């Protein structure tokens, strides 16, 4: 029993860990919000600041969490409390943050599943904005798709680290990268794409 738990709670491969780590950092925000923010706040300048903050803050925090996790081999609250009896609240903040992020992305994830099913059944007809407004304003349907997303997430987590999270990441993250490549190719074929690329890559600090 103990050996089974030990095996379930360990990463099966470096690739699986890398995909899971990438999945925790790369998501829908990179697809629908990053381009908007980059275009609004200077294109290349925003990218330079963004990458700088990732290196100075994001990478540092990730490295710190990995180090604490490997040293203590405990979940967040117990890990920080083991380092110092007064630091348990830091672990609690991490758990609360993950819960708050899930409460937001579970809604968006439900939207994504809804639209996947809709397009498999023929797509949206008529005004797409009105269609979305009617959908999110409904009393039952958004809750159904949110619940479906949460059930799928729960099933993955119940599979453990190697059998659930890692296995799902090995499938979903390569699919995400494939979709990103398709979106890049599609974007480069749109009108005025060259001007957009120049604005995105050439920092204008003025």
N, C-alpha and C positions, 0 to 999 in steps of 0.2 A: 504493500500500500504506500509506504513512504517513498519507495523507488519510483512508483508510478507518478506520485505528486511531484517528485523532484524532476522527472522527465517532462511532465506537462508544463511546469513552470519555467522551463529553460528554452532558450532559442535553439532551433534545430540547425540553423546555418547563418553565416554572416550575411548572405544575400537577403534572407528573410528579415533579419534585424534591420538592415539598411532600408529595405522597403517599408517596414513598419515605422521606422524613424522618419523617413521621408513623408509617409502618410500623415504623421502627426503635425507636419509643418506645411505640407502642400495640400491645398484643397480648393474648394469652390471660390474662396476669397481671391486666390491667385488668378482665377478665370474671369470673375465678374467685377471685382472691386479694384484690383491692382491696376488694370489698364485705365480705368476711370481716374484713379488718383494720380497716376503717372501723367495722363494728359492734362489734368487740372493744375498740377504743381510743377510744371517745368520739364516734363519728359525726361531727358537724360540726367538732369540735375536730381530729380526725384530718385532715379535708379541708383545714382552714386550714393546719395544719402541712405537709401534703403539697404544697399549692400554693405555699407559701412556699419550701420546699426546691427545688421545680421551678424557680422563678424565680431563686433565689440560686445554685443549684448546677447544675441540669440545663441551663438556658438558657445560663448562662455557659460551661459546658464545650462545649456544641454550637457556640456562637459562636466560641470559641477554636479548635476543630477546623476549622471552616469557614474561618476566617481563615488558619490555617497551611496548609490544603490549597490554597486559592486562591493563596497567596503562593509556595509551593514547587512545586505541580503534581506532587507525588510521593506514593507510598504511605506508610503511617504511619511505618515504620522510617526510610526515607530522608528523609522530611520533617523529623522531629525531629533526625536526625543532621545535616541541612543547617543547622539553626538553631544547633546546638552539637555538636561531636564526641562529647561525653559524654552527650548526651540520647537517643541511639538506643534505649536500653533502655525509654524511655517509649513509643515506638512499638511495641516488642516486647510490652510489657504490654497495649497496646490490642488487638493481634492475638490474644494469648493469651486475653484476656477474651472477645473475640468467639467464639473457638473453644470456650471453656467454656460460653458461653451456648448456642451451637449444639448442643453435646453434650447439653444438657438439653432444649431445645425440640424437637430432632429426635425425641426419644422421645415427647413430648406431641403433636407434630404427627402422628406415626404413629398415636397413639391416635385423634386427630380423624378422620383418613382412614378408619380402621377403623370408627368409629361412623357416619360418613357412609354408607359402603357398607352397614353393617348396617341402618340405618334405611331406606335405599332398597330393601332386600330384605325389608322387613316389620317391622323393629324388634326390640327385645329382649323376649323372653318370660320370665316368671318373675322371680326375684329379681335386680334390677339390680346390687346389690352383689356378689352371688356371681358373676354373669356377668363383671363387671370383674375380680374376683379370679382367676377361672379364666383369663381372657385374659392378664393381665399375668404370671401365674405359669407360663404355657406356655413350653416351651423353644424354639419355632420362630416362632410367629405374631407376637409382639412384634418380633422381629428383622426379619421380613419387612416389616411396616408401617413400621418405622423406616427400613429400606433404601429403601423406596418413596418416603418423604418426602425422603430425602437425594438420590435420583436426580432427583426433581422440582426440588429446590433447585439441584442441579448444572446441570440443563438451563437454568434461568432465569439463573444466573450466567454460564454459557457464552455466553449471548446478549449479554453486555456490559451497559453501563450503560443506553443508550437502548433497545436491542433486547431486553433481558432484564429487568433490574430495574425500569426505568421502566415498561415495557409491563405487566408483572405487577402493579405497584403501582397503576396506573391502573384495573385491573380489581378486584383483591382488596380494596383499601382502601375504595372506595365500597361494596362488598358488606359489608365489616365494619361500616361506619357504618349500613347498612340493617339489618343484624342487631341492632345496638345499639338502634336505634329500635324494632324489634319487641320486643326484650327489655324496654325501658323501658315500652312500652304494656302488655305482658303483666304486668310487675311491678306496675304501678299498678292492675291489676284484681284482684290477689290480696287475701285478707282482711287487714285491719289495715294496708293500704298507706299510709293517711294518717299513722298513727303512725310508720311507718318513715321516711316522707319528712320528717316533723318532726324526728325524731331525727338524720337525716342532714344536714339543712340548718341546724338550730339548734344552734350551739356551746354546750356546757355545760362551762365551764372549771373547775367544781367537781370 
